[in-house]
Amino acid sequence: MWTVREGETLRSKFERMAEMKSRLLDLRERIREIVSMEVYFNSPLAPNGNYDVVLVSEFRSWDDLDAYLKHPAHTEVGSYIANVKQNRAAIDFEFEPNAPFNDE
C-alpha cells in the first residue's frame, strides 16, 4: 500500500496514482511468476488517513515472489513509485484456505 505525495493540484495526485496502476498492471504481461495482480484506489468516501493505492498480487511460491521482486521490470516500476510515494506498507502472507484460525 502507498500514500502518494500531494501534487500541485488534486488532479496531479490522481494522475500519479493512475500511472502507478498502469505500470504495476503492465507487469502481469512481463513477469511470468505473477499469478494474479490487481490495483485498487482508496474510496473518496473513506476516512482521512487511509492509504491511497493498494496492490494485491498472488504467486505460486516464495521463490516466485522473490523472482518477481528481483525482476528488472519490477525494479523499474519500483523506481517510479519511490519518486511519487509518501509512505509504504506491505505484508506478505501464505494463504491456506482450509487452515483453522489459531487463537493462541
Order of alpha helices (4+ residues) and beta strands (2+ residues): beta-alpha-beta-beta-alpha-alpha-beta
